[in-house]
Amino acid sequence: MRTVPFGPGDRLLLYTDGFIEARDRRGGFLDLAARVAAHAGRPLEALVTGLRRDLLRHAHGDLDDDAALVALERLPGRGPGATAVRPPAGGPG
């Protein structure tokens, strides 16, 4: 097992195979690493929205598989044991 530090400002992106196996009309895969790099400096919600848009554009709106994406960001000023949940934009809270 390997432990990786997750400090303030760090992000973790989890995704299903639907994101990396989506093909364009010529059979090419989405370059998810390049798309993440293109959106990396954006706020978390904008990053997720941008990646979803890129996926749908790449596959011309025709996904053959489900695609899920979860993005987490450690907020600054939160020490060990602290919990903070920021509700999604437009959601309850």
N, CA, C and O atoms as a printed pandas DataFrame, in Angstrom:
     atom_number atom_name residue_name chain_id  residue_number  x_coord  y_coord  z_coord
0              1         N          MET        A               1    0.839   -1.160    0.000
1              2        CA          MET        A               1    0.000    0.000    0.000
2              3         C          MET        A               1    0.897    1.240    0.000
3              4         O          MET        A               1    1.978    1.248    0.588
4              5         N          ARG        A               2    0.421    2.272   -0.668
5              6        CA          ARG        A               2    1.178    3.519   -0.762
6              7         C          ARG        A               2    0.317    4.661   -0.229
7              8         O          ARG        A               2   -0.859    4.773   -0.574
8              9         N          THR        A               3    0.898    5.495    0.600
9             10        CA          THR        A               3    0.206    6.662    1.136
10            11         C          THR        A               3    0.709    7.898    0.409
11            12         O          THR        A               3    1.913    8.084    0.234
12            13         N          VAL        A               4   -0.221    8.733   -0.009
13            14        CA          VAL        A               4    0.120    9.962   -0.722
14            15         C          VAL        A               4   -0.454   11.125    0.071
15            16         O          VAL        A               4   -1.628   11.092    0.440
16            17         N          PRO        A               5    0.344   12.151    0.343
17            18        CA          PRO        A               5   -0.173   13.306    1.074
18            19         C          PRO        A               5   -1.329   13.971    0.324
19            20         O          PRO        A               5   -1.351   13.998   -0.907
20            21         N          PHE        A               6   -2.272   14.498    1.069
21            22        CA          PHE        A               6   -3.413   15.212    0.484
22            23         C          PHE        A               6   -3.557   16.508    1.256
23            24         O          PHE        A               6   -4.322   16.599    2.217
24            25         N          GLY        A               7   -2.806   17.511    0.818
25            26        CA          GLY        A               7   -2.738   18.775    1.543
26            27         C          GLY        A               7   -3.759   19.791    1.066
27            28         O          GLY        A               7   -4.464   19.562    0.083
28            29         N          PRO        A               8   -3.833   20.908    1.764
29            30        CA          PRO        A               8   -4.755   21.976    1.375
30            31         C          PRO        A               8   -4.551   22.381   -0.087
31            32         O          PRO        A               8   -3.427   22.611   -0.533
32            33         N          GLY        A               9   -5.649   22.462   -0.810
33            34        CA          GLY        A               9   -5.604   22.812   -2.220
34            35         C          GLY        A               9   -5.441   21.622   -3.154
35            36         O          GLY        A               9   -5.646   21.754   -4.360
36            37         N          ASP        A              10   -5.074   20.460   -2.613
37            38        CA          ASP        A              10   -4.935   19.264   -3.446
38            39         C          ASP        A              10   -6.306   18.778   -3.887
39            40         O          ASP        A              10   -7.310   18.994   -3.207
40            41         N          ARG        A              11   -6.328   18.115   -5.039
41            42        CA          ARG        A              11   -7.568   17.584   -5.599
42            43         C          ARG        A              11   -7.407   16.109   -5.913
43            44         O          ARG        A              11   -6.318   15.633   -6.235
44            45         N          LEU        A              12   -8.515   15.404   -5.810
45            46        CA          LEU        A              12   -8.569   13.990   -6.152
46            47         C          LEU        A              12   -9.714   13.815   -7.127
47            48         O          LEU        A              12  -10.836   14.248   -6.862
48            49         N          LEU        A              13   -9.433   13.182   -8.256
49            50        CA          LEU        A              13  -10.431   12.970   -9.291
50            51         C          LEU        A              13  -10.641   11.469   -9.457
51            52         O          LEU        A              13   -9.703   10.726   -9.747
52            53         N          LEU        A              14  -11.880   11.036   -9.271
53            54        CA          LEU        A              14  -12.254    9.631   -9.433
54            55         C          LEU        A              14  -13.231    9.545  -10.600
55            56         O          LEU        A              14  -14.118   10.388  -10.734
56            57         N          TYR        A              15  -13.069    8.527  -11.445
57            58        CA          TYR        A              15  -13.932    8.425  -12.619
58            59         C          TYR        A              15  -14.126    6.965  -13.001
59            60         O          TYR        A              15  -13.308    6.103  -12.681
60            61         N          THR        A              16  -15.228    6.713  -13.691
61            62        CA          THR        A              16  -15.494    5.357  -14.170
62            63         C          THR        A              16  -14.905    5.188  -15.569
63            64         O          THR        A              16  -14.456    6.146  -16.198
64            65         N          ASP        A              17  -14.922    3.966  -16.025
65            66        CA          ASP        A              17  -14.360    3.665  -17.337
66            67         C          ASP        A              17  -15.115    4.360  -18.472
67            68         O          ASP        A              17  -14.573    4.520  -19.565
68            69         N          GLY        A              18  -16.343    4.769  -18.227
69            70        CA          GLY        A              18  -17.083    5.495  -19.257
70            71         C          GLY        A              18  -16.389    6.777  -19.679
71            72         O          GLY        A              18  -16.588    7.250  -20.798
72            73         N          PHE        A              19  -15.580    7.344  -18.800
73            74        CA          PHE        A              19  -14.849    8.572  -19.136
74            75         C          PHE        A              19  -13.634    8.287  -20.015
75            76         O          PHE        A              19  -13.316    9.076  -20.904
76            77         N          ILE        A              20  -12.964    7.187  -19.779
77            78        CA          ILE        A              20  -11.737    6.935  -20.544
78            79         C          ILE        A              20  -11.946    5.988  -21.723
79            80         O          ILE        A              20  -11.051    5.813  -22.550
80            81         N          GLU        A              21  -13.134    5.375  -21.798
81            82        CA          GLU        A              21  -13.405    4.478  -22.916
82            83         C          GLU        A              21  -14.368    5.067  -23.932
83            84         O          GLU        A              21  -14.695    4.410  -24.921
84            85         N          ALA        A              22  -14.830    6.298  -23.708
85            86        CA          ALA        A              22  -15.710    6.954  -24.675
86            87         C          ALA        A              22  -14.915    7.210  -25.952
87            88         O          ALA        A              22  -13.775    7.671  -25.907
88            89         N          ARG        A              23  -15.534    6.903  -27.086
89            90        CA          ARG        A              23  -14.852    7.056  -28.378
90            91         C          ARG        A              23  -15.512    8.125  -29.232
91            92         O          ARG        A              23  -16.714    8.376  -29.147
92            93         N          ASP        A              24  -14.683    8.739  -30.054
93            94        CA          ASP        A              24  -15.233    9.665  -31.032
94            95         C          ASP        A              24  -15.672    8.867  -32.264
95            96         O          ASP        A              24  -15.612    7.637  -32.256
96            97         N          ARG        A              25  -16.106    9.545  -33.303
97            98        CA          ARG        A              25  -16.627    8.847  -34.488
98            99         C          ARG        A              25  -15.563    8.053  -35.242
99           100         O          ARG        A              25  -15.889    7.163  -36.027
100          101         N          ARG        A              26  -14.299    8.374  -35.007
101          102        CA          ARG        A              26  -13.205    7.627  -35.649
102          103         C          ARG        A              26  -12.664    6.516  -34.755
103          104         O          ARG        A              26  -11.732    5.805  -35.130
104          105         N          GLY        A              27  -13.257    6.371  -33.565
105          106        CA          GLY        A              27  -12.822    5.324  -32.646
106          107         C          GLY        A              27  -11.764    5.758  -31.658
107          108         O          GLY        A              27  -11.255    4.930  -30.903
108          109         N          GLY        A              28  -11.417    7.036  -31.642
109          110        CA          GLY        A              28  -10.387    7.534  -30.731
110          111         C          GLY        A              28  -10.926    7.781  -29.332
111          112         O          GLY        A              28  -12.075    8.184  -29.155
112          113         N          PHE        A              29  -10.087    7.535  -28.351
113          114        CA          PHE        A              29  -10.446    7.740  -26.954
114          115         C          PHE        A              29  -10.237    9.197  -26.542
115          116         O          PHE        A              29   -9.409    9.905  -27.114
116          117         N          LEU        A              30  -10.997    9.627  -25.546
117          118        CA          LEU        A              30  -10.812   10.945  -24.945
118          119         C          LEU        A              30   -9.489   10.946  -24.181
119          120         O          LEU        A              30   -9.215   10.020  -23.418
120          121         N          ASP        A              31   -8.682   11.958  -24.377
121          122        CA          ASP        A              31   -7.430   12.102  -23.627
122          123         C          ASP        A              31   -7.774   12.818  -22.322
123          124         O          ASP        A              31   -7.645   14.038  -22.220
124          125         N          LEU        A              32   -8.214   12.046  -21.327
125          126        CA          LEU        A              32   -8.676   12.627  -20.076
126          127         C          LEU        A              32   -7.577   13.405  -19.367
127          128         O          LEU        A              32   -7.841   14.469  -18.807
128          129         N          ALA        A              33   -6.361   12.901  -19.382
129          130        CA          ALA        A              33   -5.256   13.609  -18.712
130          131         C          ALA        A              33   -5.065   15.001  -19.311
131          132         O          ALA        A              33   -4.854   15.964  -18.573
132          133         N          ALA        A              34   -5.136   15.120  -20.619
133          134        CA          ALA        A              34   -4.987   16.419  -21.271
134          135         C          ALA        A              34   -6.156   17.335  -20.931
135          136         O          ALA        A              34   -5.969   18.535  -20.729
136          137         N          ARG        A              35   -7.360   16.776  -20.867
137          138        CA          ARG        A              35   -8.540   17.577  -20.552
138          139         C          ARG        A              35   -8.490   18.049  -19.097
139          140         O          ARG        A              35   -8.865   19.185  -18.808
140          141         N          VAL        A              36   -8.036   17.200  -18.187
141          142        CA          VAL        A              36   -7.896   17.602  -16.783
142          143         C          VAL        A              36   -6.873   18.725  -16.683
143          144         O          VAL        A              36   -7.102   19.710  -15.981
144          145         N          ALA        A              37   -5.760   18.589  -17.371
145          146        CA          ALA        A              37   -4.732   19.628  -17.348
146          147         C          ALA        A              37   -5.281   20.956  -17.879
147          148         O          ALA        A              37   -4.935   22.021  -17.366
148          149         N          ALA        A              38   -6.126   20.894  -18.895
149          150        CA          ALA        A              38   -6.688   22.114  -19.479
150          151         C          ALA        A              38   -7.624   22.838  -18.510
151          152         O          ALA        A              38   -7.767   24.059  -18.584
152          153         N          HIS        A              39   -8.255   22.103  -17.611
153          154        CA          HIS        A              39   -9.211   22.687  -16.670
154          155         C          HIS        A              39   -8.653   22.816  -15.247
155          156         O          HIS        A              39   -9.358   23.288  -14.355
156          157         N          ALA        A              40   -7.427   22.412  -15.026
157          158        CA          ALA        A              40   -6.875   22.297  -13.670
158          159         C          ALA        A              40   -6.927   23.577  -12.849
159          160         O          ALA        A              40   -7.135   23.508  -11.637
160          161         N          GLY        A              41   -6.751   24.717  -13.450
161          162        CA          GLY        A              41   -6.718   25.969  -12.709
162          163         C          GLY        A              41   -8.086   26.553  -12.395
163          164         O          GLY        A              41   -8.184   27.606  -11.764
164          165         N          ARG        A              42   -9.121   25.892  -12.823
165          166        CA          ARG        A              42  -10.482   26.397  -12.633
166          167         C          ARG        A              42  -11.040   25.945  -11.288
167          168         O          ARG        A              42  -10.545   24.976  -10.711
168          169         N          PRO        A              43  -12.064   26.633  -10.780
169          170        CA          PRO        A              43  -12.732   26.155   -9.564
170          171         C          PRO        A              43  -13.257   24.739   -9.775
171          172         O          PRO        A              43  -13.534   24.330  -10.903
172          173         N          LEU        A              44  -13.388   24.004   -8.693
173          174        CA          LEU        A              44  -13.735   22.585   -8.767
174          175         C          LEU        A              44  -15.006   22.338   -9.575
175          176         O          LEU        A              44  -15.031   21.453  -10.431
176          177         N          GLU        A              45  -16.049   23.100   -9.314
177          178        CA          GLU        A              45  -17.307   22.892  -10.044
178          179         C          GLU        A              45  -17.123   23.136  -11.539
179          180         O          GLU        A              45  -17.687   22.413  -12.359
180          181         N          ALA        A              46  -16.339   24.147  -11.896
181          182        CA          ALA        A              46  -16.078   24.439  -13.305
182          183         C          ALA        A              46  -15.237   23.335  -13.940
183          184         O          ALA        A              46  -15.431   23.014  -15.112
184          185         N          LEU        A              47  -14.318   22.755  -13.196
185          186        CA          LEU        A              47  -13.513   21.642  -13.696
186          187         C          LEU        A              47  -14.418   20.470  -14.056
187          188         O          LEU        A              47  -14.303   19.909  -15.146
188          189         N          VAL        A              48  -15.318   20.099  -13.148
189          190        CA          VAL        A              48  -16.220   18.972  -13.387
190          191         C          VAL        A              48  -17.144   19.269  -14.570
191          192         O          VAL        A              48  -17.342   18.416  -15.435
192          193         N          THR        A              49  -17.706   20.470  -14.606
193          194        CA          THR        A              49  -18.599   20.861  -15.704
194          195         C          THR        A              49  -17.852   20.826  -17.033
195          196         O          THR        A              49  -18.386   20.353  -18.036
196          197         N          GLY        A              50  -16.628   21.323  -17.041
197          198        CA          GLY        A              50  -15.822   21.328  -18.259
198          199         C          GLY        A              50  -15.486   19.927  -18.737
199          200         O          GLY        A              50  -15.532   19.653  -19.936
200          201         N          LEU        A              51  -15.148   19.034  -17.809
201          202        CA          LEU        A              51  -14.826   17.662  -18.193
202          203         C          LEU        A              51  -16.047   16.938  -18.738
203          204         O          LEU        A              51  -15.941   16.166  -19.691
204          205         N          ARG        A              52  -17.196   17.182  -18.142
205          206        CA          ARG        A              52  -18.437   16.576  -18.650
206          207         C          ARG        A              52  -18.723   17.077  -20.058
207          208         O          ARG        A              52  -19.054   16.293  -20.947
208          209         N          ARG        A              53  -18.596   18.381  -20.260
209          210        CA          ARG        A              53  -18.814   18.966  -21.577
210          211         C          ARG        A              53  -17.831   18.389  -22.602
211          212         O          ARG        A              53  -18.221   18.058  -23.722
212          213         N          ASP        A              54  -16.560   18.269  -22.217
213          214        CA          ASP        A              54  -15.546   17.714  -23.121
214          215         C          ASP        A              54  -15.877   16.278  -23.507
215          216         O          ASP        A              54  -15.720   15.887  -24.664
216          217         N          LEU        A              55  -16.337   15.491  -22.530
217          218        CA          LEU        A              55  -16.688   14.097  -22.793
218          219         C          LEU        A              55  -17.837   14.014  -23.794
219          220         O          LEU        A              55  -17.767   13.271  -24.774
220          221         N          LEU        A              56  -18.888   14.777  -23.542
221          222        CA          LEU        A              56  -20.046   14.740  -24.443
222          223         C          LEU        A              56  -19.692   15.247  -25.840
223          224         O          LEU        A              56  -20.170   14.708  -26.838
224          225         N          ARG        A              57  -18.869   16.268  -25.910
225          226        CA          ARG        A              57  -18.431   16.787  -27.211
226          227         C          ARG        A              57  -17.598   15.733  -27.940
227          228         O          ARG        A              57  -17.781   15.516  -29.138
228          229         N          HIS        A              58  -16.700   15.090  -27.232
229          230        CA          HIS        A              58  -15.835   14.076  -27.832
230          231         C          HIS        A              58  -16.652   12.925  -28.415
231          232         O          HIS        A              58  -16.376   12.451  -29.518
232          233         N          ALA        A              59  -17.659   12.483  -27.662
233          234        CA          ALA        A              59  -18.476   11.335  -28.080
234          235         C          ALA        A              59  -19.698   11.773  -28.894
235          236         O          ALA        A              59  -20.560   10.956  -29.215
236          237         N          HIS        A              60  -19.766   13.058  -29.223
237          238        CA          HIS        A              60  -20.897   13.609  -29.974
238          239         C          HIS        A              60  -22.217   13.282  -29.281
239          240         O          HIS        A              60  -23.225   12.999  -29.930
240          241         N          GLY        A              61  -22.190   13.328  -27.939
241          242        CA          GLY        A              61  -23.391   13.104  -27.140
242          243         C          GLY        A              61  -23.855   11.669  -27.080
243          244         O          GLY        A              61  -24.909   11.386  -26.509
244          245         N          ASP        A              62  -23.091   10.751  -27.659
245          246        CA          ASP        A              62  -23.498    9.348  -27.730
246          247         C          ASP        A              62  -22.578    8.483  -26.878
247          248         O          ASP        A              62  -21.582    7.953  -27.370
248          249         N          LEU        A              63  -22.918    8.344  -25.592
249          250        CA          LEU        A              63  -22.114    7.516  -24.700
250          251         C          LEU        A              63  -22.643    6.086  -24.723
251          252         O          LEU        A              63  -23.839    5.859  -24.542
252          253         N          ASP        A              64  -21.761    5.136  -24.943
253          254        CA          ASP        A              64  -22.147    3.728  -24.944
254          255         C          ASP        A              64  -22.118    3.126  -23.549
255          256         O          ASP        A              64  -22.537    1.984  -23.359
256          257         N          ASP        A              65  -21.633    3.874  -22.577
257          258        CA          ASP        A              65  -21.463    3.380  -21.209
258          259         C          ASP        A              65  -21.810    4.526  -20.258
259          260         O          ASP        A              65  -21.792    5.697  -20.637
260          261         N          ASP        A              66  -22.122    4.162  -19.026
261          262        CA          ASP        A              66  -22.332    5.212  -18.034
262          263         C          ASP        A              66  -20.987    5.873  -17.736
263          264         O          ASP        A              66  -19.934    5.247  -17.855
264          265         N          ALA        A              67  -21.039    7.114  -17.358
265          266        CA          ALA        A              67  -19.824    7.864  -17.040
266          267         C          ALA        A              67  -20.079    8.638  -15.754
267          268         O          ALA        A              67  -21.005    9.445  -15.673
268          269         N          ALA        A              68  -19.249    8.383  -14.756
269          270        CA          ALA        A              68  -19.363    9.087  -13.478
270          271         C          ALA        A              68  -18.019    9.715  -13.140
271          272         O          ALA        A              68  -16.957    9.167  -13.434
272          273         N          LEU        A              69  -18.104   10.883  -12.513
273          274        CA          LEU        A              69  -16.908   11.627  -12.149
274          275         C          LEU        A              69  -17.139   12.245  -10.778
275          276         O          LEU        A              69  -18.159   12.894  -10.545
276          277         N          VAL        A              70  -16.189   12.040   -9.874
277          278        CA          VAL        A              70  -16.243   12.638   -8.541
278          279         C          VAL        A              70  -14.941   13.396   -8.345
279          280         O          VAL        A              70  -13.857   12.856   -8.564
280          281         N          ALA        A              71  -15.058   14.650   -7.930
281          282        CA          ALA        A              71  -13.879   15.469   -7.683
282          283         C          ALA        A              71  -13.909   15.962   -6.245
283          284         O          ALA        A              71  -14.920   16.490   -5.782
284          285         N          LEU        A              72  -12.803   15.789   -5.546
285          286        CA          LEU        A              72  -12.667   16.230   -4.160
286          287         C          LEU        A              72  -11.525   17.224   -4.071
287          288         O          LEU        A              72  -10.516   17.095   -4.764
288          289         N          GLU        A              73  -11.694   18.209   -3.217
289          290        CA          GLU        A              73  -10.637   19.199   -2.996
290          291         C          GLU        A              73  -10.504   19.447   -1.502
291          292         O          GLU        A              73  -11.496   19.688   -0.814
292          293         N          ARG        A              74   -9.285   19.388   -1.006
293          294        CA          ARG        A              74   -9.056   19.707    0.393
294          295         C          ARG        A              74   -8.987   21.218    0.535
295          296         O          ARG        A              74   -8.160   21.884   -0.087
296          297         N          LEU        A              75   -9.867   21.736    1.361
297          298        CA          LEU        A              75   -9.936   23.171    1.557
298          299         C          LEU        A              75   -8.829   23.633    2.497
299          300         O          LEU        A              75   -8.461   22.899    3.415
300          301         N          PRO        A              76   -8.293   24.826    2.292
301          302        CA          PRO        A              76   -7.257   25.337    3.186
302          303         C          PRO        A              76   -7.825   25.599    4.573
303          304         O          PRO        A              76   -9.012   25.887    4.726
304          305         N          GLY        A              77   -6.973   25.497    5.572
305          306        CA          GLY        A              77   -7.360   25.810    6.939
306          307         C          GLY        A              77   -8.092   24.699    7.662
307          308         O          GLY        A              77   -8.651   24.924    8.735
308          309         N          ARG        A              78   -8.099   23.522    7.104
309          310        CA          ARG        A              78   -8.760   22.393    7.758
310          311         C          ARG        A              78   -7.685   21.417    8.212
311          312         O          ARG        A              78   -6.955   20.858    7.393
312          313         N          GLY        A              79   -7.596   21.220    9.497
313          314        CA          GLY        A              79   -6.597   20.312   10.039
314          315         C          GLY        A              79   -7.122   18.894   10.156
315          316         O          GLY        A              79   -8.274   18.629    9.812
316          317         N          PRO        A              80   -6.293   17.980   10.637
317          318        CA          PRO        A              80   -6.716   16.602   10.822
318          319         C          PRO        A              80   -7.929   16.527   11.747
319          320         O          PRO        A              80   -7.984   17.205   12.773
320          321         N          GLY        A              81   -8.871   15.719   11.382
321          322        CA          GLY        A              81  -10.055   15.512   12.203
322          323         C          GLY        A              81  -11.153   16.525   11.962
323          324         O          GLY        A              81  -12.278   16.330   12.421
324          325         N          ALA        A              82  -10.855   17.604   11.251
325          326        CA          ALA        A              82  -11.882   18.607   10.959
326          327         C          ALA        A              82  -12.732   18.120    9.804
327          328         O          ALA        A              82  -12.230   17.484    8.877
328          329         N          THR        A              83  -13.993   18.414    9.859
329          330        CA          THR        A              83  -14.864   18.045    8.760
330          331         C          THR        A              83  -15.571   19.284    8.252
331          332         O          THR        A              83  -16.028   20.126    9.025
332          333         N          ALA        A              84  -15.648   19.374    6.976
333          334        CA          ALA        A              84  -16.375   20.472    6.347
334          335         C          ALA        A              84  -16.943   19.953    5.041
335          336         O          ALA        A              84  -16.219   19.399    4.213
336          337         N          VAL        A              85  -18.206   20.128    4.865
337          338        CA          VAL        A              85  -18.845   19.719    3.623
338          339         C          VAL        A              85  -19.467   20.958    3.010
339          340         O          VAL        A              85  -20.292   21.626    3.633
340          341         N          ARG        A              86  -19.076   21.254    1.815
341          342        CA          ARG        A              86  -19.627   22.389    1.093
342          343         C          ARG        A              86  -20.725   21.858    0.184
343          344         O          ARG        A              86  -20.447   21.048   -0.700
344          345         N          PRO        A              87  -21.978   22.298    0.381
345          346        CA          PRO        A              87  -23.056   21.788   -0.463
346          347         C          PRO        A              87  -22.864   22.224   -1.910
347          348         O          PRO        A              87  -22.252   23.260   -2.172
348          349         N          PRO        A              88  -23.384   21.436   -2.855
349          350        CA          PRO        A              88  -23.258   21.820   -4.259
350          351         C          PRO        A              88  -23.982   23.133   -4.533
351          352         O          PRO        A              88  -24.936   23.478   -3.837
352          353         N          ALA        A              89  -23.537   23.845   -5.524
353          354        CA          ALA        A              89  -24.167   25.101   -5.905
354          355         C          ALA        A              89  -25.631   24.864   -6.226
355          356         O          ALA        A              89  -25.972   23.938   -6.963
356          357         N          GLY        A              90  -26.489   25.697   -5.674
357          358        CA          GLY        A              90  -27.905   25.571   -5.936
358          359         C          GLY        A              90  -28.594   24.508   -5.110
359          360         O          GLY        A              90  -29.809   24.334   -5.205
360          361         N          GLY        A              91  -27.827   23.790   -4.295
361          362        CA          GLY        A              91  -28.395   22.713   -3.471
362          363         C          GLY        A              91  -28.752   23.213   -2.091
363          364         O          GLY        A              91  -28.560   24.390   -1.784
364          365         N          PRO        A              92  -29.265   22.337   -1.264
365          366        CA          PRO        A              92  -29.610   22.744    0.108
366          367         C          PRO        A              92  -28.376   23.126    0.901
367          368         O          PRO        A              92  -27.272   22.673    0.601
368          369         N          GLY        A              93  -28.557   23.927    1.875
369          370        CA          GLY        A              93  -27.444   24.240    2.752
370          371         C          GLY        A              93  -27.192   25.667    2.816
371          372         O          GLY        A              93  -26.279   26.102    3.518
